[in-house]
Each structure stands twice: as structure tokens, then as C-alpha cells.
Amino acid sequence: MVTLNKVLIVDDSKLIHQMYRLVLMKYKNCALVDAMNGLEALDILSRENGFDLILLDINMPVMNGVQLMEKLKKDNLYRHIPIVVISTEGKEEDTIRAMKLGAWGYIVKPFKSEALYDLVEKVIAKKPAGLAWATAARA
């Protein structure tokens, strides 16, 4: 099992947040931070640091997942945080678009909890040794 310290969950469904918490409880002492849309996620990222992973929905109000990925990709402070997209959008072009925007993985809802756990393990295992993602403080 890889080490996972802090995850940002970005989804407009409280039920999905609870499900992710159940899947990620295998990672002892992992802090899970909730955002209900992309704008809220940006606010959290500007105030907190040290995120190992972002679990991101595409279809959300205010700012959707694609818009958030576009902003994160342009920001050197956040562009290296691995993003796993978990969405109801299951077309091949949706997956390709998300990957081009920097997603490290893509899962279509509904999904099995084992699939999410396995993908998180694979994504975090790819983290290069010594690379700190989003640990610098905003000036």
C-alpha cells in the first residue's frame, strides 16, 4: 500500500464524498478535504497545501471539472498534483479530453470501490521520489 496523506475530493454529491471516504479509509491518517465545485476547490488549494491527489467530478455547478483542470494545468503550483477524474461521462472523447488536460486516470460512474482503490494505488505509486506536489505556500 502506498502512502496517501491528503486528498481533495471535488464533487457536488455528498453521497459520493461519503463513498470516497469509505474507500480511502484504508489509508490511515489520510486527511480528506471536501469541495462541492471547482471554484470551492480553487479556494481550498489557495489556503491549504500538501495535497497528494485530487478526485474530480466533471459535471458540477459554478465551475465544472474541465474548467478546474484547465486552471490547474496553467498554475505551476498545482499542475503536478495527480488528478483522477470520476464522472458519469463515459465516452472515449471525454476520457481523452480529461487526459489531455492532465488527468492521471479516469473512472466512469457507477464504479466498484476496488477499481477506485486500485487506480489510486497506481497513480500514487507513479509519484517520483523527492517530488513535492503543491507544498509551496502562496505568496
GIJOLIN-V918557 format. One record per residue. N is the residue number from 1. OMEGA is omega as a letter, one per 30 degrees, with the letter a starting at -180 (* if undefined). Layout:
<<N | OMEGA> <N | OMEGA>>
This chain:
<<1 | l> <2 | l> <3 | l> <4 | a> <5 | a> <6 | a> <7 | l> <8 | l> <9 | a> <10 | a> <11 | a> <12 | l> <13 | l> <14 | l> <15 | l> <16 | l> <17 | l> <18 | l> <19 | l> <20 | l> <21 | l> <22 | l> <23 | a> <24 | l> <25 | l> <26 | l> <27 | a> <28 | l> <29 | l> <30 | l> <31 | l> <32 | a> <33 | a> <34 | l> <35 | a> <36 | l> <37 | a> <38 | l> <39 | l> <40 | l> <41 | l> <42 | l> <43 | l> <44 | a> <45 | l> <46 | a> <47 | a> <48 | l> <49 | l> <50 | l> <51 | l> <52 | a> <53 | l> <54 | l> <55 | a> <56 | l> <57 | l> <58 | a> <59 | l> <60 | l> <61 | l> <62 | l> <63 | a> <64 | a> <65 | l> <66 | l> <67 | l> <68 | l> <69 | l> <70 | l> <71 | a> <72 | a> <73 | a> <74 | a> <75 | a> <76 | a> <77 | a> <78 | a> <79 | a> <80 | l> <81 | l> <82 | l> <83 | l> <84 | l> <85 | l> <86 | a> <87 | l> <88 | l> <89 | a> <90 | l> <91 | a> <92 | a> <93 | l> <94 | l> <95 | a> <96 | l> <97 | a> <98 | a> <99 | l> <100 | l> <101 | l> <102 | l> <103 | l> <104 | l> <105 | a> <106 | l> <107 | l> <108 | l> <109 | f> <110 | a> <111 | l> <112 | a> <113 | l> <114 | l> <115 | l> <116 | l> <117 | a> <118 | l> <119 | l> <120 | l> <121 | a> <122 | a> <123 | a> <124 | l> <125 | l> <126 | a> <127 | l> <128 | l> <129 | l> <130 | a> <131 | l> <132 | l> <133 | l> <134 | l> <135 | l> <136 | l> <137 | l> <138 | l> <139 | *>>
